[in-house]
Amino acid sequence: MYSINDREYLKICAEIAKLMSISLSSAKKKVEIQIAKKGLKTIEEKRQVAYELLKICKKDESTKLSSSKLLDKLLENLDGQDNFLTED
């Protein structure tokens, strides 16, 4: 599968990567897999698939914690335990 170098397509993939906390190449791969499954040829159709995946990611982002927000929540210290250290 060849790389798609359309500016708008890459912008949508970058937004998907940001929302999913993954690399741009991984986001492009996810979109390209969907494009291959549907057998699409024109760049407009490919942009549409990328945009549909972006909408799904935005919906998922609003309904649950993203991986970066989850990590931030896990790293918060509990009251009174900010200097706690276990020793062997």
N, C-alpha and C positions, 0 to 999 in steps of 0.2 A: 504494500500500500504506500503510495507516495504522499509526501507532506503537502498540506494545504497552506499557502502563504497569503491568504486574504486577510487584510487588516481587521475588518469587522469580525470575521470568524475567530481570529486570534484574540481579539478583545473579549469576546464572549467566553472563550476557553480560559482566559486569564481570570475572569470573574468566577467561573466554576472552580478553578484551582484555589482561589482565595477563600471561597465559601467552604470548600471541603478540606482545606488545609493540606493540600497535596501540591506536587510540582506541576508546572505548566505542561510538561510532556505527558504526565499521567492523565491530566484532564483531557488533553488532546486525544490520547489513546482511548479513553472512555467514549468520547464523542465519535471517533473514527470507527470504533467497534459497532456502534449503533448505525452509523452510515452504511457500513458494509453489510449489516444484517438486512437493512432495507433496500440495498442495491441502488442507492441514489447516485446520480451523476452530476447534476448542475450545482454550482456553488450556492445558489439561492436555497436549494433543498438542503444542502449541508449546513448552511447558516440556520435554517429553521430547526433542524435536529439539535444543533448546539443550543439554540435559544430555548427549546423545550426542556432540555436537560438543565439549563440554568434556572428555569421556572421551578422545576422539581427541587433543585438545591435550595432555592430561596424559601420554598414552602417548608422543607425539612429544617432549615436554619431557624425559622420562626417557631416551629413546634417543639424543638428539643434543643438541648445544649450542643453546641459544636465542640469539636475536639479541643480547640484552643480555650474555649470558655470552661470546659470541663477540667482541663489541666489547671487553669487559674483557680478554680474552686477547690481542687484537691490540694493546691499548694498554700492556701490560706492557713494561717496558724489559728489554733483555738485559743480562747481567752485563758490567760495564765500559763500557757504551755509554749510560749514563744522562745524560751531559753532552755527547754527540755532536751536532754541529750542522754541517750542510753550508752552504757559502758559495758564492756565484756567482763 
